[in-house]
Amino acid sequence: MAFLEEIRFKARSLSIFRKLLDDQVVHAFIEMIDANESDTASKIDKYSRFTYLLFQSSENFTEYVWQLIAFDENTYIRKCSNKQIISPMLKQTLEHELKTLQTISQLTSQDIKNEIKYDIFLPEWETNAEYDFNKMYKERINNLFSLGYGIYANYTMFTYSKEKIVPVKYPDSVSLSNLTGYERERKKITDNTIAFIENKPAANTLLYGDAGTGKSSTVKAVVNEFSNRGLRMIEVRKADLLKIPDIIEQLADNPLKFILFIDDLSFLNHNEEIGALKAILEGSVSVRTSNVIIYTTSNRRHLINEKFEDREGSDIHRNETIQEQTSLSDRFGLSVLFTKPDKDKYLQIIHSLIKQYKISNVENIDLLAERYAMERGGRSGRTARQFVESLLST
């Protein structure tokens, strides 16, 4: 009992990794080893509650605690991220706390059962005696600029919702190898992204053109392709464009690279969001940072919906007004056009997808594919994929 009490005191003394105490499994563990608990029924209840919570995520307590450590956002890892000098005291504290957490994580179910002293079946959890948290954490710090920390270490894609960056738990897993056609267009995006990752000059990018040609899929596939090199994506809705400077400020000290992705962007008229986006694309002092780039998709080259009455309006300097309305797209350093495929390219995509899906013995495939496209308003990469997927259900 004295040993468990010492463990409990050490857990309560955590400073760098103090947020781990808020985790429900760790909290249940500390409650379970309470030295002041003398009632056997209560001990059994706390033991069972701990195992219940642990089993929701893992059967191995050592692995569970390590995952908490690996993804924890704390003072030490932020200093490493910003390449600040780490004091000897902070290093000593880190090593001590990692040793404490390792000891906690390797307590076995039998260690606790010995204190209960009652002959009843209680489930057991696994531990890993060979884990060396100090060594493992040093390795993680060495790979900080590709793995990241906090939520960015555990997820690749995010959304901005209610003024918070929120991870996407079930992101689109599309890969570049899954996409067919538009190789020249995708190479431009890929080359620009690689330059961004490698801290070379890279441009904010506009992917524009016909619907269903794979603009959004290209961006997501590129993120999936280079996530292991420290690339992440945050999708920003048009309604949150004014919040982009705040998002960039939140990411400024992060070691990873971020694509702010604005999908299907267009404006009905000139408004403050346009001015804000222009300032961001021009790299105003308040939003300039090297680890954030903007990728935008749109069905139109000029993002502002221009009407004939706008050209015939009452503005004295009409030409200047028109230029102002159409100049937003010119702020993107790279613009890539995605057009609907012609017949040959459409059928090329069809046959490539058929091979990818391993479909065989379909007669008159070209005729069926053309008919399918005509019934759905024309050829596109999306139509091609939908047609091939429809063959799987027949």
C-alpha positions in Angstrom: 0.0 0.0 0.0 2.9 2.4 0.8 4.2 1.8 -2.8 0.9 2.7 -4.4 0.6 5.8 -2.1 4.0 6.9 -3.3 2.9 6.5 -7.0 -0.3 8.5 -6.3 1.8 11.4 -4.8 4.2 11.3 -7.7 1.3 11.4 -10.2 -0.2 14.4 -8.3 3.2 16.2 -8.6 3.2 16.3 -12.5 3.9 19.7 -14.0 4.9 19.4 -17.6 2.4 16.6 -18.2 -0.2 17.9 -15.8 -3.0 17.8 -18.4 -2.8 14.0 -18.3 -4.5 14.1 -14.9 -7.6 15.4 -16.6 -7.9 12.2 -18.7 -10.7 10.1 -17.4 -8.7 6.8 -17.5 -5.7 8.4 -15.6 -8.1 10.0 -13.2 -9.8 6.6 -12.6 -6.4 5.0 -12.1 -5.5 7.5 -9.4 -8.8 7.0 -7.7 -8.2 3.2 -7.8 -4.9 3.4 -5.9 -6.3 5.7 -3.2 -4.5 4.6 0.0 -7.3 5.9 2.2 -9.8 3.5 0.7 -10.5 0.6 3.0 -13.9 -0.6 1.9 -13.4 -3.8 -0.3 -16.6 -3.2 -2.3 -15.5 0.3 -3.1 -12.0 -0.9 -4.1 -13.6 -3.5 -6.5 -15.9 -0.8 -7.9 -13.0 1.6 -8.6 -10.9 -1.3 -10.1 -13.8 -2.2 -12.5 -14.4 1.4 -13.4 -10.8 1.9 -14.4 -10.7 -1.2 -16.5 -14.1 -0.3 -18.1 -12.7 3.1 -19.2 -9.3 1.7 -20.3 -10.9 -0.9 -22.4 -12.8 1.7 -24.4 -9.5 2.6 -26.1 -7.0 -0.1 -25.3 -6.3 -3.2 -23.3 -2.7 -2.1 -22.8 -2.2 0.5 -20.1 1.4 1.3 -21.0 0.5 1.9 -24.6 -2.5 4.1 -23.5 -0.3 6.3 -21.3 2.3 6.6 -24.0 -0.2 7.8 -26.5 -1.3 10.5 -24.1 2.3 11.6 -23.7 3.1 11.5 -27.4 0.1 13.8 -28.3 0.3 16.1 -25.3 0.8 19.8 -25.9 3.0 21.2 -23.2 5.6 23.8 -22.3 8.5 21.6 -23.2 7.3 20.6 -26.7 6.3 24.1 -27.5 9.8 25.4 -26.7 11.3 22.7 -28.8 8.9 23.6 -31.6 10.0 27.2 -31.4 13.7 26.2 -31.2 14.1 27.9 -27.8 16.8 27.0 -25.3 15.7 24.3 -22.9 16.9 25.0 -19.3 18.6 22.2 -17.4 15.8 22.4 -14.8 13.1 21.8 -17.5 15.1 18.9 -18.9 15.4 17.3 -15.5 11.7 17.8 -14.8 10.8 16.1 -18.1 13.0 13.1 -17.5 11.7 12.7 -14.0 8.1 12.9 -15.1 8.5 10.5 -17.9 10.1 8.0 -15.5 7.1 8.5 -13.2 4.6 8.0 -16.0 6.5 4.9 -17.1 6.3 3.4 -13.7 2.6 4.2 -13.5 1.9 2.7 -16.9 3.7 -0.6 -16.0 1.7 -1.3 -12.9 0.0 -4.6 -13.5 -3.5 -5.6 -12.6 -2.0 -8.1 -10.1 -0.3 -5.3 -8.3 -3.8 -3.8 -7.6 -5.5 -7.1 -6.9 -3.0 -7.8 -4.2 -4.3 -4.8 -2.3 -8.0 -5.9 -2.7 -7.4 -9.3 -1.1 -10.7 -10.8 -2.2 -11.2 -13.9 -4.2 -13.3 -12.6 -7.1 -12.8 -12.5 -10.9 -11.5 -9.1 -12.0 -10.4 -8.4 -15.6 -6.7 -7.8 -16.3 -5.0 -5.3 -18.5 -1.7 -5.6 -20.4 1.5 -3.7 -19.9 4.8 -3.3 -21.8 7.8 -3.6 -19.5 10.2 -2.9 -22.4 8.9 0.6 -23.1 11.4 3.4 -22.4 9.5 6.6 -22.3 12.5 8.9 -22.1 14.1 7.3 -25.1 10.8 7.3 -27.0 10.1 10.9 -26.2 13.5 12.0 -27.4 12.9 10.2 -30.7 9.6 12.0 -31.0 11.2 15.4 -30.4 13.8 14.6 -33.1 10.9 14.1 -35.6 8.8 17.0 -34.3 8.7 18.8 -37.6 7.1 15.8 -39.4 5.0 14.4 -36.6 3.8 17.5 -34.8 2.3 17.6 -31.4 -1.2 17.9 -29.8 -4.2 17.3 -32.0 -2.0 17.9 -35.1 0.0 14.8 -34.3 -3.0 12.6 -34.3 -5.0 13.9 -37.2 -4.3 15.1 -40.7 -7.4 17.1 -41.7 -9.4 19.7 -39.7 -12.2 22.1 -40.0 -12.7 25.5 -38.4 -16.0 25.5 -36.5 -17.3 27.8 -33.8 -13.9 29.6 -33.7 -12.1 26.4 -33.0 -9.9 24.1 -35.1 -11.6 20.7 -34.9 -10.1 17.4 -36.2 -11.9 15.4 -38.8 -12.1 11.9 -37.3 -13.1 10.2 -40.6 -11.4 12.2 -43.4 -11.5 11.4 -47.1 -8.8 8.9 -47.7 -8.4 9.6 -51.4 -4.9 9.3 -52.7 -3.1 10.5 -55.8 -2.9 7.0 -57.1 -6.7 6.7 -57.0 -7.2 9.7 -59.2 -7.2 9.3 -63.0 -6.6 11.9 -65.6 -5.5 15.6 -65.2 -1.9 14.5 -64.5 -0.5 17.7 -65.8 -2.8 19.8 -63.6 -2.1 17.7 -60.5 1.6 17.9 -61.1 1.4 21.7 -60.8 -0.3 21.3 -57.4 2.0 18.6 -56.2 5.2 20.5 -57.2 3.9 23.7 -55.5 3.1 21.7 -52.3 6.5 20.0 -52.3 8.1 23.4 -52.5 6.0 24.6 -49.6 7.0 21.6 -47.5 10.7 22.2 -48.3 10.5 25.9 -47.4 11.0 27.0 -51.0 8.9 29.7 -52.7 5.4 28.4 -53.1 2.2 30.1 -54.2 -1.3 30.4 -52.9 -3.3 28.4 -55.4 -6.7 28.6 -57.2 -8.0 25.4 -58.7 -10.9 26.5 -61.0 -13.0 25.0 -63.7 -15.9 22.7 -64.4 -17.7 20.8 -61.7 -16.8 17.2 -61.1 -13.3 17.4 -62.5 -11.5 16.5 -59.2 -10.4 19.9 -57.9 -11.3 19.2 -54.2 -10.1 15.6 -54.5 -6.8 16.8 -55.7 -6.2 18.9 -52.7 -7.2 16.2 -50.3 -5.1 13.6 -52.1 -2.0 15.9 -51.9 -2.5 16.3 -48.2 -2.8 12.5 -47.7 0.3 12.0 -49.8 2.5 14.3 -47.8 1.0 14.1 -44.3 4.1 12.0 -43.2 6.2 15.0 -44.1 4.3 17.3 -41.8 1.5 18.6 -44.0 -1.9 19.2 -42.6 -5.1 20.7 -44.0 -7.7 23.0 -42.3 -11.0 23.5 -44.3 -12.3 27.1 -43.8 -15.9 28.0 -44.8 -16.6 31.2 -46.7 -18.5 32.5 -43.7 -15.2 32.3 -41.7 -12.9 34.1 -44.1 -12.6 37.0 -41.7 -11.3 34.6 -39.1 -8.3 33.5 -41.2 -5.9 35.9 -39.6 -6.8 34.4 -36.2 -6.3 30.9 -37.6 -2.9 31.8 -39.0 -1.9 33.4 -35.7 -2.8 30.1 -33.9 -0.6 28.2 -36.3 2.3 30.6 -36.4 4.5 28.7 -33.9 3.5 25.2 -35.0 6.3 23.2 -36.5 4.0 21.7 -39.2 2.9 23.0 -42.6 -0.8 23.9 -43.1 -3.0 24.2 -46.2 -6.0 26.5 -45.5 -8.5 25.0 -47.9 -11.5 27.0 -49.1 -13.8 24.9 -51.2 -16.2 26.0 -53.9 -15.6 29.8 -53.4 -17.5 32.5 -55.1 -19.1 35.8 -54.2 -22.4 37.4 -55.3 -21.1 40.9 -54.8 -18.2 42.9 -53.4 -18.1 42.6 -49.6 -15.6 42.8 -46.7 -14.7 39.1 -47.0 -13.2 39.9 -50.4 -11.0 42.6 -49.0 -9.9 40.4 -46.1 -9.0 37.6 -48.5 -7.1 40.0 -50.7 -5.0 41.1 -47.8 -4.2 37.6 -46.8 -3.2 36.6 -50.3 -1.0 39.7 -50.6 0.7 38.7 -47.4 -0.1 41.7 -45.2 2.1 42.1 -42.2 -0.6 40.8 -39.8 -1.0 37.5 -41.6 2.4 36.7 -43.1 3.8 33.4 -42.0 5.9 30.7 -43.7 3.9 27.6 -42.5 0.5 28.4 -44.0 -0.6 28.5 -47.6 -4.1 28.9 -49.1 -5.6 26.5 -51.7 -9.0 27.5 -53.1 -11.4 25.7 -55.5 -14.0 27.4 -57.6 -16.1 26.8 -60.7 -15.3 30.2 -62.0 -12.1 32.0 -62.8 -13.2 35.3 -61.5 -14.5 34.6 -58.0 -17.0 37.5 -57.9 -20.2 36.9 -59.8 -20.2 39.7 -62.3 -23.5 40.7 -64.0 -24.2 42.8 -67.1 -25.8 45.5 -65.0 -22.5 45.8 -63.1 -20.8 46.8 -66.3 -23.6 49.2 -67.2 -23.8 50.6 -63.7 -23.8 54.2 -62.6 -20.2 54.2 -61.2 -18.2 57.1 -62.8 -15.0 55.0 -62.9 -16.7 51.9 -64.2 -13.5 50.2 -65.6 -11.8 50.6 -62.2 -14.8 49.1 -60.5 -14.8 46.1 -62.9 -11.1 45.6 -62.3 -11.6 45.7 -58.6 -14.3 43.0 -58.8 -12.2 40.7 -61.0 -8.8 41.2 -59.4 -9.3 38.8 -56.5 -8.3 35.8 -58.6 -5.2 37.6 -59.7 -3.9 37.6 -56.1 -3.3 33.8 -56.4 0.2 33.1 -57.4 -0.8 29.9 -59.1 -4.1 29.2 -61.0 -4.8 25.8 -62.4 -7.7 25.1 -64.8 -9.6 21.9 -64.7 -11.9 21.5 -67.7 -14.4 18.8 -68.6 -12.8 15.9 -70.5 -13.4 15.3 -74.2 -14.7 11.9 -75.3 -11.2 10.3 -75.6 -10.1 11.6 -72.2 -13.4 10.6 -70.6 -13.1 7.0 -71.9 -9.5 6.9 -70.9 -10.5 7.7 -67.3 -13.3 5.0 -67.6 -10.8 2.3 -68.6 -8.3 3.3 -66.0 -11.0 3.1 -63.3 -12.2 -0.2 -64.5 -8.7 -1.6 -64.2 -8.3 0.0 -60.7 -11.6 -1.6 -59.6 -10.7 -4.9 -61.3 -13.9 -5.0 -63.3 -14.1 -7.4 -66.2 -16.5 -8.9 -68.8 -18.5 -5.8 -69.4 -19.6 -5.6 -73.1 -20.0 -2.3 -75.0 -18.3 -0.4 -72.1 -17.6 2.7 -74.2 -21.2 3.0 -75.4 -22.6 2.5 -71.9 -20.2 5.1 -70.5 -21.2 7.6 -73.1 -24.9 7.0 -72.5 -24.4 7.4 -68.7 -22.7 10.7 -69.2 -25.4 12.1 -71.5 -28.1 11.1 -69.0 -26.2 13.1 -66.3 -25.5 16.3 -68.2 -22.1 15.6 -69.7 -18.7 14.0 -69.2 -16.6 14.6 -66.1 -14.2 12.8 -63.9 -16.9 12.5 -61.3 -19.4 11.0 -63.8 -16.8 8.5 -64.9 -16.2 7.3 -61.3 -20.0 7.1 -60.6 -20.4 5.1 -63.8 -17.7 2.6 -62.9 -19.0 2.3 -59.3 -22.4 1.6 -60.7 -21.0 -1.4 -62.5 -20.0 -2.9 -59.1 -23.6 -3.2 -58.1 -24.8 -4.9 -61.3 
